[in-house]
Amino acid sequence: MQNLTRIVQRRVTAVVRGSLALVLLLTLAFGAGAQELTADEILDELEGTAFVGSGSATIELITINARGQERSNRLAFYRQETAYGANQLLEYLSPADVAGTKFLTVDDESGETLMWLYLPALGRERRIAGSATQDNFMGTDFTFEEIGSLGNFATDFDAERLADEKYQDWDTYVLRLTPQSADSKYSAVKMWVWKEHFVPVRVEFYNRQGKLDKVLINEDLRPDASGRWQPYLITMRNENTGSRTVIRVLETSAEPVPDDYFTLRYLRR
Amino acid sequence: MGFLSRLVSRYPGWIVAAVALLTVVGAYGVLQLNISTDVTSFFAEDDPRLVTFEWVSDTFGSSTYVLAVVSAGDIFRVPVIQALDSLTQELERVPGVANVRSITNVENVLGTPWGIEVAPIMDVLPDTDVAVERFRERVLSSDTVANRFVSDDEQHTLILIQLARNVDSDAVVQAVRDVTSRYAARLTVQLTGSQALTQQLNSVLKDDILRLTPLILAVIVAVLYLSFRSAAGVVLPLAAVGISVIWTLGLMGFLGVSLSQLGSAIPVVLVSVGSAYGIHVLRRFEEEWQKHGDTRIAAEQTVRSVGLAVVMSGLTTVVGFSANAFTRIVRIREFGVFMGVGVAAALLVSILFIPAVLVLVRRHNRASSRRPAPMTIGDHANSGLLERVGAWVTQRPAVPLVAAAVLTVVSFTGFARLQVDTDYLRFFDARSEARQAYQLVQDKFGGVDTVQIILEGDILEPDTLRAMETLQAELEAIPWLSGSMSVADIVKEVGQALNEDDPAYAVIPDSRAAVAQYLLLLSMSGDSTLEQFLTFDQGTAKIEVPVATTSAQERADVLRRIDELAEEILGPYGQVHVTGLPYLVDGMAELITTGQIQSLVISVAGVLVLLWIMVGSLRRGLSCLIPILLTIAINFGFMGWAGMDFDVINALVASVVVGVGIDYSIHVYSRYREESANGRQPKEAIVTTLATTGRAVLLNAAAVAAGFLVLLLSMFPPLRIFGFLVALTMGVASTAALTVLPAIFAVTDGGRPVRHSQRADVSKTT
């Protein structure tokens, strides 16, 4: 039983961590247009822009399976920096049937991450806890590794700079990244980074057999309220299964989130 | 005919060159030929049954699995579980395999003090007896896992292997087979399921073609040698059928028509049937050459005289086979059409190519240096016997006629016993691995093939889910149906898991929101089972139920009951569709009964029209048809009384009878008319006909029968029965042509000499 509980915890943690990483992903990258940069310097530019702090975002999450069937959910994320780490809340807004379903994570003073799940139909919350895996994030085409690693390219990968390319309308740096960990699902990652604002516009993930596994495409690039450039349309395509996940960023805000969002009382509201 | 005969005598080189060129092109086409024995390939692409089946596969993923049945004295032992685990992992790595499920990796929804969990039922590989026992308890405590994967006696377990879309399934199944065979020392593994069966059929089919082709050639060589006792006599007719086989298969290759288990009979039938034309042409050429001593004149005379007769008997054969073009069973249609093409090709090659080669080869030879080809063996013995038969028929014509009538009546009573069976398994020997594994899955796991009931409606509504639950309960009350699965089961599983695994909560919740949230939670946990039972848009759901049928009749009854129940219970909640492999198999039975009767009527009518044109009299044409109708009646009567089921393959016997058997009547009638025209009395004419043409007819029938008897060595039981039935009917058709037909002449013409129209010269047929 102990064991099973641990597995559950791992799963749900993956979901919540994933949501954190997603926010990171959305807010990746801005910087000055320095000219002759090394691969690592380019990565550092991406790294340096990683989101830390407080704020909220509303997104539409569209999953499209290999048969072209679509499912769409609207979600809100809230994040708040605390003395022990961060508090985060993920809430389903639509469709109506699942609206009000929430996940809450709180880093406590002992360094442990506490998690709660709330299903309105059950009318009560359940506590959960654990650590992350390679599992797919919320049944999408993103795995935790992919989402998480976007913020950690410089530390987790050896980078090599290839010849610059014109990718669609953008002048890009092209990087080839090799994971340092033997546990990675990937043998290589190839990334096209828009020179002007250091936004990755295309990322290709190659599996252990060297075959193209997934492609991440960032589109609809524009500055957010704080002036940082970010993609408002993110597509992850699984080349093996033909399924896709599309994230449309509807709204972002750097406004601090009130404390009471991260309470059990709010969860049940 | 005059044009053709001049063509042969003037441009023999061009003819040989053109035939050679076409044959090279045809051979290239043969290399393009695919083999396909898939049950869906029997249906037309726009057949509604197939359209629904494909739609459901596209919507929910393939419903067909490769099933590996693992057998051991007791599966819950450390070495067995460990081997099973490593086999499962190895199978997952086979390219083209999308998904592998066994008890060592299957996921299960479990409740925990914290929430729910979709996790492998085997968390760690057990390495002690105690750990295995704990694993066993966990497996058996989950009904969904235990029912699907473990037999009640715990001696067998299943591995479900789902192939990726758009892969060469034969190659993948072979790769899977290679992996399982490496485990032979540790586990007994047998593969079944439609893709594995198809792969095995295809490989058996290839073996069959490779094995039977030399045998059929040997039979034909023997027949040809006995007829001509010369190298040319063997080589030329053989080359003619060989060329027509290459043209036919080449055309199929170019048109992208793949070779099915029926198509594999095409070369055999073509060689047996087509060699007769070469024999007629060659025999006549030798005769004319003796007469004129000049190959060009001999060739011209041969084509002029024998050509028309051969073309006429060939045309009836073409019509007999081509009538199958009207059936809706694609494979039978292909068989009929390409047999028609093949016979036409054999005709053309026999008439043009054989004389052309003879003109070229024998140009400088002196005819007189050669002796006439000896006649067939047993000439005199046969002639003597046949003369006596002829005399007997004229004296007592009532005897064969009454015998024919009695046989017809007896046969009609056998019709009622005929059953149509289109079970895919009939293509396998009872002892074959595929069939035994299939039987094992049927006995221990509720069946290999599943029926899918599809509902388009508001699935998340609790009432809809409860209706699905009710339908499943009703279905499982029917014998042969068990282990059904649907999204309702999944929702109940989550309900139980969310409530500390309390079975009291394994119910459909009362609100639509609760259902939606349960499913959201499940999809967030990365569960892949849900997608097989509910579309992403949550508007279409599937209920899957394995069918363990033992007979065509039971299956038809069960399917009808499923239809009724599904419409009655789910109808109020949306649009209901029912499909699955059992439906296709059942649908084929219906196509056979309606389609084959229809094409039989068409072929008989077509042949009658041809006969009418050829003999210039409807009454005479009908007389010629009587031996064929009698043979068809005896064929079905025999099948009924012998307890043989009617299936896709032996449904073709009747069209072979019409196409090939009619030749015997034509030959007998033509000779009889020739003798009558020469002023003989009917009795005399009959005796002479039997003594001369009768011998040739018997020989021809024996040769065709011998060719078809080679099919007795086929690995496909239905092809063996097909070979036997054709041999039998050839015997009946030739005997009837030599007894019943003359008896009809004796009765109708009485003592008068007969006047015949001279519309077509078919007198020198043999």
Chai-1 contact restraints between the chains, C-beta under 6 A:
chainA,res_idxA,chainB,res_idxB,connection_type,confidence,min_distance_angstrom,max_distance_angstrom,comment,restraint_id
A,N3,B,D123,contact,1.0,0.0,6.0,A-B,restraint_1
A,L4,B,T112,contact,1.0,0.0,6.0,A-B,restraint_2
A,L4,B,E117,contact,1.0,0.0,6.0,A-B,restraint_3
A,T5,B,T112,contact,1.0,0.0,6.0,A-B,restraint_4
A,T5,B,W114,contact,1.0,0.0,6.0,A-B,restraint_5
A,I7,B,E117,contact,1.0,0.0,6.0,A-B,restraint_6
A,I7,B,A119,contact,1.0,0.0,6.0,A-B,restraint_7
A,V8,B,T112,contact,1.0,0.0,6.0,A-B,restraint_8
A,V8,B,W114,contact,1.0,0.0,6.0,A-B,restraint_9
A,V8,B,G115,contact,1.0,0.0,6.0,A-B,restraint_10
A,V8,B,E117,contact,1.0,0.0,6.0,A-B,restraint_11
A,R11,B,S525,contact,1.0,0.0,6.0,A-B,restraint_12
A,V15,B,M524,contact,1.0,0.0,6.0,A-B,restraint_13
A,N65,B,F536,contact,1.0,0.0,6.0,A-B,restraint_14
A,Q69,B,T535,contact,1.0,0.0,6.0,A-B,restraint_15
A,Q69,B,F536,contact,1.0,0.0,6.0,A-B,restraint_16
A,Q69,B,D537,contact,1.0,0.0,6.0,A-B,restraint_17
A,R71,B,F536,contact,1.0,0.0,6.0,A-B,restraint_18
A,D97,B,A513,contact,1.0,0.0,6.0,A-B,restraint_19
A,D97,B,A516,contact,1.0,0.0,6.0,A-B,restraint_20
A,V98,B,A516,contact,1.0,0.0,6.0,A-B,restraint_21
A,V98,B,Q517,contact,1.0,0.0,6.0,A-B,restraint_22
A,V98,B,L520,contact,1.0,0.0,6.0,A-B,restraint_23
A,T101,B,Q517,contact,1.0,0.0,6.0,A-B,restraint_24
A,L117,B,G115,contact,1.0,0.0,6.0,A-B,restraint_25
A,L119,B,Q517,contact,1.0,0.0,6.0,A-B,restraint_26
A,A121,B,A513,contact,1.0,0.0,6.0,A-B,restraint_27
A,A121,B,A514,contact,1.0,0.0,6.0,A-B,restraint_28
A,A121,B,Q517,contact,1.0,0.0,6.0,A-B,restraint_29
A,R126,B,W114,contact,1.0,0.0,6.0,A-B,restraint_30
A,R126,B,G115,contact,1.0,0.0,6.0,A-B,restraint_31
A,I128,B,W114,contact,1.0,0.0,6.0,A-B,restraint_32
A,I128,B,G115,contact,1.0,0.0,6.0,A-B,restraint_33
A,D135,B,G526,contact,1.0,0.0,6.0,A-B,restraint_34
A,N136,B,G526,contact,1.0,0.0,6.0,A-B,restraint_35
A,M138,B,M524,contact,1.0,0.0,6.0,A-B,restraint_36
A,G139,B,S523,contact,1.0,0.0,6.0,A-B,restraint_37
A,G139,B,M524,contact,1.0,0.0,6.0,A-B,restraint_38
A,G139,B,G526,contact,1.0,0.0,6.0,A-B,restraint_39
